[in-house]
Amino acid sequence: MPGFELFGDAERKEVHDVLDSGVLMRYGFDGLRKGHWKAKDLELAIKKRFTVQHAQLVSNGTAAVSIALAVAGVGTGDEVIMPSFTFVASFEAIMMMGATPVVVDIDDTLTLDIEAVKAAITPKTKAIMPVHMCGSMANLDALSAICNEHNLLLIEDACQAIGGTYKGKALGTVGDLGCFSFDFVKTVTCGEGGGVITNNDDYAQRLDHFSDHGHDHIGSDRGVEEHPYLGYNFRISELNAAVGLAQFRRIDEFLALQKKHYSIIRQELEPLSSVIFRTVPEGGEESYAFLNFFLDDLETARAVSKEFKTNGIDVCFHYYDNNWHYIRKWEHLKEQKSLYPLCQEIKNGLSYLKDKDFSKSDHYIGRNISCLIKLSWSEEEVRNRAKTMAECIKKVCG
Ligand SMILES: *Cc1c(COP(=O)(O)O)cnc(C)c1O
């Protein structure tokens, strides 16, 4: 997955353009910038590649999720349904806007369980936020139907699945808004960066204003621009955008490598009866950023994970024991360990977490191993790795 592995001359050239003009900011300074608009160019490239009307770059993926919620009008007192398996950024972004994260189970897609979503809807529910974890997507048709029926927003977190598709549409373009991260370990990296895409003109205008203190960006003098509503600063710098521009132009090269490496490993593991691959919803195509599979039970997954490490198989994760990606270890959320007073709505809203049962999620995450697919592996390395992985699994599972 990490685009940084193939960092090279193309990235250096774009960064040099920015350093050459010295304009490190994405807005203004038209005369000085020698025609370089890296953030704008990257937004154009994203719109074109994903066939979407609007793209807004921001400082990181967490900010992308926050502003997606903000421009859709999600705030204090609202509930947002999110999965138990994601990155902490999901609830951080929701709580940033004063809304309450309602964490629900996942299923064998490793994304939102449809029945769990239905059961979690209350009069306060404002949005459903599927997180397309580890390169594959939630059942977006089922979620869209629920959103239509209950008049809810669908906000896709596609941070880990850029380039994946659902029924021919790019992930991130199915919902009302879609979010990407371009942090250092994502398929396309800006170093730090994020993006929001949408086909809704109103949301697009709000994204543009809100992410830059409410500036309406009319005219050429920032000092006299209007501020139609409150905003915040989630701007990306031109330096980061420059790196991302070079990386994004290579997205097809990166995706092809992910698919090639993924396929080699999958083929090697396919004959093993102890391995069950993660379910991809019908009509979906993964981004191949990870290869995910289930083993018999928690202890087997722990043992295989250990065997992988002993045999030099890195970047394979057993998320059940991970502090950042799974509800089990989010004590700071469950115990509301905030540095500042949380609003009463969030405090009350989170109280359900103290005793909510996530045994269905445990059943999947406990047995799951998620292997990151690197771009920099040689074909020989991937083949050797695949063989070693199969041997490790056979050794543990017999
Ligand atoms: C990386 C990631 C984010 C946050 O992105 P940052 O750019 O690191 O803030 C959000 N959601 C998911 C699923 C991620 O993997």
PDBQT file of the ligand as one rigid body, heavy atoms in Angstrom, charges set to zero:
ROOT
HETATM    1  C1  LIG A 401      -5.602   6.699   7.673  1.00  0.00    +0.000 C 
HETATM    2  C2  LIG A 401      -7.039   6.656   7.993  1.00  0.00    +0.000 A 
HETATM    3  C3  LIG A 401      -7.765   7.783   8.413  1.00  0.00    +0.000 A 
HETATM    4  C4  LIG A 401      -7.139   9.075   8.800  1.00  0.00    +0.000 C 
HETATM    5  O1  LIG A 401      -6.238   9.610   7.950  1.00  0.00    +0.000 OA
HETATM    6  P1  LIG A 401      -5.047  10.563   8.458  1.00  0.00    +0.000 P 
HETATM    7  O2  LIG A 401      -4.640  11.206   7.183  1.00  0.00    +0.000 OA
HETATM    8  O3  LIG A 401      -3.979   9.710   9.037  1.00  0.00    +0.000 OA
HETATM    9  O4  LIG A 401      -5.630  11.531   9.421  1.00  0.00    +0.000 OA
HETATM   10  C5  LIG A 401      -9.135   7.671   8.574  1.00  0.00    +0.000 A 
HETATM   11  N1  LIG A 401      -9.762   6.522   8.375  1.00  0.00    +0.000 NA
HETATM   12  C6  LIG A 401      -9.104   5.408   8.000  1.00  0.00    +0.000 A 
HETATM   13  C7  LIG A 401      -9.865   4.151   7.767  1.00  0.00    +0.000 C 
HETATM   14  C8  LIG A 401      -7.724   5.424   7.832  1.00  0.00    +0.000 A 
HETATM   15  O5  LIG A 401      -7.076   4.312   7.495  1.00  0.00    +0.000 OA
ENDROOT
TORSDOF 0
